[in-house]
Amino acid sequence: MKLRLITALAFTIAGAIHTRADAVLDWNAIAAQTIFAAGRPGPSVVLDLAVVQATVHDAVQAYDKTFEPYATHIAGASGSPDAAIAKATRDILVNRFPAQAASVDTAYVNYLTAHGLAADDSGVSVGAAAAAGMIALRASDGSFPNPAPVFNGANIIGLWRPTPSYLPGPPPSGASMAVPWLADVTPFVVLDQSQFAAPPPPPLGSGLYRQEYDEVKALGALVGSSRTPEQTQIAYFWAENFFAQLNRVARSLAETHVDNSADRARLFALVWIGAADSVITTWRGKLEHPTWRPITAINQGDFDGDPKTIGDVNWQPLINTPNYPDHSSGANALVSGFMKMLALYFGTDDVTFTVTSANPNANPNARTYARFTDAALDVVEARILQGIHTRSADLNGRHLGMSVNRWVFKHALKPLTNDTNGPDDDDQNDQD
């Protein structure tokens, strides 16, 4: 049912569990605070978000049994689903962030007490089983290797190499590529890291390369750009921690449009599993096509063999350039994929929602969109306006993210009952 109304979503879940309305939301907030405080390198934080939310989904489905679990089938669940959600999240966080175990345990004990749940509630064992199953499944997934590999590219025309940072904040000037090992992490749902590989970037010397070079040079400059004031504000608005920004979007939508734990848990699991597989896929592509960033291309423009690309050794982007290759855009794979998953989940692209930004330069710091697609398209423009990506990198990343998320939605956490039908995944009718 392609255009299922989101207001009807509450009636699609047969026998949904009747937990406290905010149990999934409460533990998403605790998990997000823990995860973001840990300071994971680059975009590797997405792995933590996916593992936590998939585990919570499994804990909820031990009771609900309306959707496929991700990792662990748990039979004979009893006790409080709230206790199961709390324990599942607690165990995953302690496993992945042992340095924060004390604060996580304090939050866990306080939660049980505040909700009148006993420490030996049988739901605790359900949550423990969900967490144990996920920990075992991801134990050898290639994430966070020690020692971590280092990739510095090459000082060869067209290829990525560490870039300077001119403004306060990350990354440090000349930083090596962030988490190159992410390219080899086992995906959550897609078959392998190259299943949805983006096409290669336009070659040096081509007309499209020159066109995109000139575009980002003009629009993305820190000083003397041709941006309008509105374009500058779009650039600053989307210069935040995308993972925190998107989690706020998912929370707001869950609070507004989803009224039970089963659907909320599945929503969070789907968006973060899809996000993780989008980022993993993008990182494989960045190592296969490690193209230089606009700052390097423009600074070296007089030496790239093309007399039509006019170089500027003093050119700087509006924001610091992230420390990984240009192609394809991880931000666009993440955001476009995330928005595609939301459209698939709610059965329509036409949902009004608000995104907020914590960037102090964002004015306004909230933007309301009438379609998921509109937010995604703003990010395509934003990365050019920020001076850190070319248009092909953005568009190819966007297409990659949407393709990955279509696959994830079609193959993961599917309804188990015939009368619980998700929206059709008809690519021909998607509004991209």
N, C-alpha and C positions, 0 to 999 in steps of 0.2 A: 504494500500500500504506500505508494511513493509520497503522497502529500498528507500523510496522517497528521492531524492537528496535534500540537504539543500539549494542548490542554486535555487531550484524551489519553495522554500517556499513562496517567494514574490508573486507568481502567484496563490496561493491556496486560497487567501482571496477575495471573490467576493465583490466588492463595499467597500473596506477598506477605512476608513476615511483618509483624506489628511491633517493631522495636521502637525505642525512643527516636523521635523524628530526626535528631541531630547526631546520632552515634557515629555514623560514617563521617559526617562533617567535622565533628569534634576531633576525631583521630587523624583526619586529613590535615587539620590545622596543626596538631602536635607534631605529626610527621614532617610537614613542610618546615616548621620552625627548626626542628632538629637537623634536617637535611641541609637547609640553606645556611645554617650556622656552621656547618662542618667545613665549608670552603672547598668543596670538590673542585678539581682542576677542569677548566674548559666546560664542555657540555656533558661531562660524565655524570653529573647530578641526575640526568634523565634516567639512568639505570636504577638509581635508588627509588625514584618516584614510581617507576614501573613495577619494581619488585614489591614495594609496600602496597600499592593499590591492587595489584593482582592477588596478593595474599589476602587482603581484606575481602575482595570479591569471593575467594574460595571459602573463607570463614562464613560469610553470609549465606553462600549457596549450600553449605552443610545443612542449613535449616530450610531455606527457601526452595531449592531444587527446581527452579524455573529456568535457569540458564546453565550452560556447561561451565564447570569450574575450569580454571586455567591449568593448575598444576596438580591439585590434590582432591580426590573424591573422598569425602568423609561420611561414613555411614553412622546411623544411630545417634545423631547429634541431640543433645539435651542441654538443659540449663539456659542461661541468658545469652541471646545473640550479642547483646552489648558487651558482655564479658568476653565473648569470643573475638569480637572486633578489637577490643582493647588489648587482649593478650597477643593476638596475631601481630598487631602493629608494634607492640612493645618488643616482642622477640626479634622481629626483623630489624628494628632500629638498634637494639643492643648488639645484634650480630654484626651489623654493618658499621656501627659507630661505637665501638667499645669505650672510647674515651668519654662518651656522653652517657654511659650506662646509668650513672647515679641520677642525673636529671631526668632521664627517661623513666627510671623506676619510680622516682618521686611522682611524676605525672601519672603513672599507671596506678599507684596506690591511691593517690588523691582522687582519681577518676572513679575507681571502684567505690571508695567511701562516699563520694558525693552522690553516687547513683544507687546507693544501698545494695551494692553487690558484694557478696562474700568472696574472700580470696580463694576458697575452695569450690566456688560455683562450678558446676560441671561444664559450663560454657568455656571456662579457662582451658580445659583440655582440648576443646575443639579448636580454639585459636592457636594453641601450641602445635596441634597437628598440622594446621594450615601453614604455619610458619616453618615448621620442620620440613614439610614437603617442598616448599619453595627454596629454602636454603640448600637442600640436597640437589634440587634440579639445577640451580645456578652456581653450584660450588666450583665447577671447572669451566666457566663460560668465557674465560680469557680476560675478565675485567680486573683493573687495578693490579697489574703485574708488578712484581718487585724483584729486580730493578726494572723500572719502566724504560722502554726504548726512547731514543732521542732522534728526532728528524729535523734537520736544518736546511733541507732543500739544496739548492746549488746556485752559485753566482753565474748563471747562464741566462742569456736573453730569453725572456718568456717564462722562466721558471720561478717558483716561489723561493724566497729566502726571508729570514727574520727581518721585521720592519721596525722603524723607529716609532716611538711614542712621544708626542709633544705636549700632551695635556695631562693633568693629574688623573690618577686612577689607573686601573689595569688596561692592557697587559704591560709589564715592564719592557722598556725599550730593548729591542733585539732578542726577544724571547724565542726560544725554540718552539716548534709546533706543539700545541696543546694536545695531549692524549692521543698520539698517533696509533696507540694500541687499540683504540676504539674501533678501528677498521676491521679488526679481527675478532671482536666480541661476537659470541653466538647470538643471533637475533632471537626475539621472543616468539614471533609467529612466521615471518617471511622465511622462505626456504634457505636462503643464504644471503651474504652481504652484497652480492652482485645481481640479485634477481631483478631489481628495478634500477639498474645503473642509468645515470643520466648520460645523454649524448656528450661528446667532447666539446670543448669551447671553440669558438671561431678561431681559425689560425691567424697568427701574426701576418700582417700584410693584406689581409682580406678587407673588403669594403665594410663588412659588419664589424670587424674588430676596430677599424678606424672610427666608425660611427659611435660605437659604445665607449671608446676611449675619449672622444670629444665630449660625449654626454656627461660622463662622470667627472671629467676635468672641469667642465663648466658648472655643473650643478652641485658637485660635492665638495668644493673647495672651502677651507676654513675662512679664507680671506678672499674677497673679490668674486664671490660666486654669483651666478645668475638666478639663484633661488628666490622665490617670492617669500614674504613673511610666513604665509601659511605653509609653504613647503618646508621652511626651516622648523616650524613647530611640529609638523609630521615627523621630521627627522629626529628631533629631540624626544618626542613622545615615545617613539619606538626604540629609544636607546636606553633600555633598562634590562634587568635580568628577565629574559623571556620566560623562563620557567616559572618564576614567581608571578609574573604578569598573567600567564596563561592559567596557572592554578587558581588565581583569583577569578578569572572568567568562569572556569568550570564550577567553582564553588557558588558563584552568584546564580548561574543557570540551575544548578542542583537545588539551591534554596528556593528559587522562584518557580520552577517548572516540574520538579520531581519530588514526590511526597512520600517515598518509602525507601528503606535501606537497600533493598535488592537492586532497584534501578539506580540509586545513587552510587552504590559500590561498583556496579557494572560501568556506569558512565566514567568514573575516575579510572577504572582499570583500562577501558578501551582507549581513552585519550592518551594515557601515559604509555601503554604498550605500543600504540601506534607511533607516538613521539619517539620512543626509544629505537624502534626499528627504522624510522626515518633518519635519525641521527647516525646510527650505525652504518646504514647504507650510504649516507652522504660522506662519511669519513672514509669509507673504502674508495669512493670516487675521488676525494681530495688527494689521496696518495697515488691513484692511477693517473690523474691529470693535475699535478701540482702547479697550477698556473700562478703567475705573480699577481699581487694585489695592485689596485690602481695606483697607490702611492709609489710603488716601485716602477710600474709601467710608465707613469708620467715623469718621474724623476729621471728615468732612463730613456725617455722617448726619442731623444736625438741619436740614440745608439742601437735602435731596434731594427735597423735596415730599411725602414719605411720613411721616406722624406715627408710624407703627409701627416705623420704623427709628431706634432711639435712638442718637444719636451720642455719641462720646467723643473729645474733642480730644486727650486724653493717651494714647490706645491705641497700643501698639506691638506688632509681631509678634515671634515668638520669634527669627527670624533676619532679617538685612537683606533687604529686598525687591529682587529683581533688576530691572534697569532696562529693562523692556519691559512692554507691556500684559498684562492678566490673561488675556484670552481669545484662543486656547486655551492650555492648559498645554504649553509646550515640553518640560518634563521628562517629562510623561506620554506625549506623543507619542513621545519618544525611547525611554523605558524600555519602555512597552507594545509599541511597534513592535519593539524589539530582542528582547524576550522572545518575541513572536509569531514572529519570524524564526527564533529558536533552536528553537521547537517545530516549525515547518515543516521545518527542516533535519534535525532528529533524528527526525521522524516521530511525535513524541509530546510532550505537555505534561508528562508524568510523568517528570521527570528530577530527581534529587536533586543539588543544587549549592550552593556556598557563595559568598556575597558578602561582601567586606570593605569597611570604611570607614576612611578616613584622618582623619575628623573627630575631634579630640581629645576631644570631649564624648560620642562614641559609646561606650557601655558596655552590652553587649559590642561589640567592633569587628568581629565576624564573625557572620553569620546564615546558617543553612542552611535552604534551601527544598526542598520535595518536588515542586513544580511551578513552571514558569516563570510561570504566571499569578499564583501567590501573591506573588512578588516585585513584579510589576507592580501588583497591588492594594495592596500596602503603600505604594507611591509615590503612589497616588491619595490615600490617607489622610495621608501625610506632608506633602504640600504644603498641606493644610488645617491640620494640626497645627502647621506652621511659621508659619502666619498669612499666607501669601503668595499663596494661590489660593482661589477658590471651588470648590465641588464640580462645578458644571457645566463650568467651565473644565478641571478635571481629567478628567472623564468624556469630554468632547468631544475633548480632546487624546488620550486613550487610544484612543478609537474611530478617530480620524484615523490615529494611528500604526499600528494594526493593519491598517487598510484599505490604507495605503500599502505595508506590508511584504508583505501577501498579493499585491499586484500585482507588486512587485519579484520575489518568489520565483517567480511564475508566468511572468514575461517575461524574466528575466535569468539568464545563466550556466547555462542549461539543459543537461541531459545530452545528449550527441550519439549515444549508443548505445542501442538498444532494451532491452538487458538492464541498463541503469543507470537505474532508475526512482526518482525522488524521491517523497515522500509526496504523496498527492492533496491538492489545495487545495480541500477541500470546506468552504465556510464554514458550512454547516449543522451540521457535526460538530465545529467548533472549540470548545474550551472557553475561553471568553473571560472 
